[in-house]
Amino acid sequence: MTTIISDRWYIPPAFDAAAVLDPGGREKRLAWIAELDEERKTDCLYFLAGYAPGVLDAVLAATELCLDDLLPPG
């Protein structure tokens, strides 16, 4: 039988998690991401796909290569 400790692995609902603002958090998160190996990055994206699919959709759309980026201006 598995025992679940209620406050040990709390994962807030996606809406609540998106509202969390941590001063200085951006730099910490970027450094943390830079240190992740490829397998862990993949695991994180899989988790996000199930946890907050709308957020992942927005991120993928925002970071998709645009053809205008490949062509010279004008």
N, C-alpha and C positions, 0 to 999 in steps of 0.2 A: 504494500500500500504506500502511495506517495503522500507525503505531507506537504501542504502548500502554506508557506509563510506569507500572510496577506500583504505586508508592507515591504517585503524583500525585492520582489520583481514587479513592482507596480508599473504598468504601462498606461498612461492616461489616454483617453479617447483622442483621436486625431485632431478634432477641433480644439480641445484644450491644449494639446501639445503645440499646436501651431501658434498659440497666443503667448507662449512663454518667451520672454525677452530677458536675456542674460547680458548685463553690461560686460563688454569685452569678450562676449561669447563667440562672436564671428571669428576673431583671430584664433581662439582656442579650437574652434571647430575645423577651420581650414588647416591648422597644423595637425590635428588629429587625422583628418582625411588624408593628408599627404603621407602620413606614416602607415596607412593601411596597405596590406598586401592585396593582390588582385582577387584572391579568394574571398577575403573579408569584404572588399568593395562589392563584389557580386552578391554576397549574402545580404549586405545592407540594402541593395537595390531590390532584391527579392522580397525582403521584409517590408520595405516601403510600398512595393506593388500591392501587397495584401493589406497593409495597415492604413495607408492613405493613397489609394489609387489616383484620386484626383490631383493630389500634389505631385505625384510622379508624372502624370500626364502633362501637367503644366511645366515641370522642369524639362521633360523631354522635348516639348514643343519649343520652349525658350532657348534650348541649347542646340537645336537642330541646325545644321549647316544650311545657310540660305544661299541660293544661286547667285544673288547679288554680291555676296562676299567674294565670289570667285572671278567676277568680271570687273574690269576697270570702271571707274566712275564715268557716267555719261553714256 
